[in-house]
Amino acid sequence: SIICEGVVLVIKRRWYNSSVYRLLCFAIFWNGFMINWNIIAIATETWAMAVFGIIHDLVGLYLMYNVVLTFVNSSYITVQDGRINVVSRPFRGCKAPSSVDTANIREIRCRRNVSVGRRSVTTNFDVHALDANRIETVIIGELATLNEALFLEQELEKHLGL
C-alpha cells in the first residue's frame, strides 16, 4: 500500500508470498523429526545423541522463526526529510534498518540476482540508489518478482522527481 501526504511517501510491502508454504511444511517435518529424536535420546539416556540434536533443534527454531516473519512482517519504505528509510515491523528480522540520503541520488534502479545451486536456480531482485559518484546503495533487497522491484523503483523515482 502507498500513502503520500505532501512531501512524505510511505510504501508498505508485505513479506508474505506463496513459497512460504513449502518452508512451513519443511519446518513442521524438521521439528517433528527433532522432537522424536530428542524423546529417543532422553528416554535411552544417550546424551551424545541429545547434545548432537541441540544444533539441529536450533536450525528448526530458526526455520519456524522465518516462517512466522514471512507471514506477519512488512517492510516500510519511507521518504521523508531528505532520506529513504526502510524498517521492518512488527519484528526486525535479520537485517538492520537502512537509510539513504536522497540529496545525492541520481537514479533508482533494479538489479536481478541469480543464485545457482546444484539442483535449482533462485532469482530475486534488489532496488538500488545510484548517487552522483556512481556508487550504488541497496534500498531494499530480495524481492520475489521483477514487477515488485519495478513498482518500487517507479514510485520512488516519481516521488523524488528523478
N, C-alpha and C positions, 0 to 999 in steps of 0.2 A: 504494500500500500504506500501511497505517496501523500505527504502533507506539505503544502507550500504556503507559508504565511509570510508574505513580503520578502525579506532577504534570507529567511530561514527555510531550508529544504530538509525534510526528514523522509527517508525511504526505509521501510521495514521489509526485511527479507527473511522469510521463514526458512529454517534449515531442513524441514521435512521434505523428503522425496520418497518415491515408491521403493527404492532399493533398500530402505531401512528394514523392510520385512525379511529379506534374506539374512541380514545381520541379526535380527531378532530371533529367527529360527535357529541360527547357528549358536547364538549366545545361550538360548534355552537348552539346546542339546549339550553344549560345552559345560554349563553349570550343573545340569542334571548328572552328567558323567562324573564331574568332580565331587558332587555330593556323595554319589555311590563310592567313589574312590576313597574319600575321607572316612565314610562309615566302615568300609572294609579295613582300612588302615588302623583305625582306632579299635575296632572290635577284635582284631587279631594282634593288637599291640605291636604292629610293625611300624616303629617310629621313623625309620628311614623313609619308608613309603609316605608317611604323613608329612614329613618335612619336605620331601620332593614335591608333594601335592600343593604345598603353600604357594609356590611360584605360579603354578597353573591356576590356583584359586584367584590370585591377583589378576591374572590375564582375564579370567571370566568376569570379575568385577569391573575391570576396565571396559570390556565389551558391553556390558549392561549399562554402564555409565554413558557410553557413547550412544547407545540406542535411546536412552532417556533424553539426552541432549538433542538428538535429531528430532524427536517427537515434540519437545516443548520449547526449544530455543529459537530465537530470532536475532538477526543482526540488524542494528540500527545505524544507517549511514546518515550523518547529519552534516549539512553545510551551514556554518554559522560563524560569524566573527572572523572571517578570513581563514577558516580551517575546515578540512573534511575530517570528521571524526567517525570511527567505526567502533562500536561496542556490541557485545553480545549480552542478551538478557533472556531469561532470568538467571541463568548460570553463565559464568565466564567461559568455561570450556578450556581448551589447551592453549589458546592464543591470547596474547595480551592485546588490549585495545590499541588501535593505531590512530595516528593523527598526521595529516599532511597539510602544509601551508599552501593556500591557494594563490598567493601573490605571484609565485614563480611558475605556476602551471601553464604550459603552452598547449598541451594536448592530453586528452584522456584516450587510452587505447586498450584493446583487449588482447590477451595472449592465450594461445592454446598450449596446454601442457599434455604431453603424451608420455605415459609410462608403460614400458613393455616388460611384461613378466614372462615366465616360462609358458603359461597357458592362456594368458589374457593380455589385452591392451586396454589401459584405462586412460580416458581423456577427460580433462576438466579445464576450466577457463579462469583466468585472473583478469582484473581490471587494474590498470596501471595509470599513474600520473607521470607525464614527461615534463621535466622542468626546462628552463632556458639553457641549462648546461647539458642537455640531452641525458640527464640522469633519470632513470625510471624508479618509481616507488610504488609498491603494491598498495592499492587502496583496499581491495577485498579479493580473496583468492578462493580457489577450489569450488567454483560454481559448476553446477552439473551440466548446464546447457549453454550453447553459444547465444541463443536468444536472450537468456537472462543476463549474460555479460554485456551484450549489445544494448539491451534496455537500460542497464545501469549507466553505461558509457554515455548514451544519448541524453539521459535525464541530467547527469552531472554536467555535461558539456552545455546543454541548454540553460541550465541554471547559472553556470559560471560565464556564459556568453562566449564560449570558445567556438 
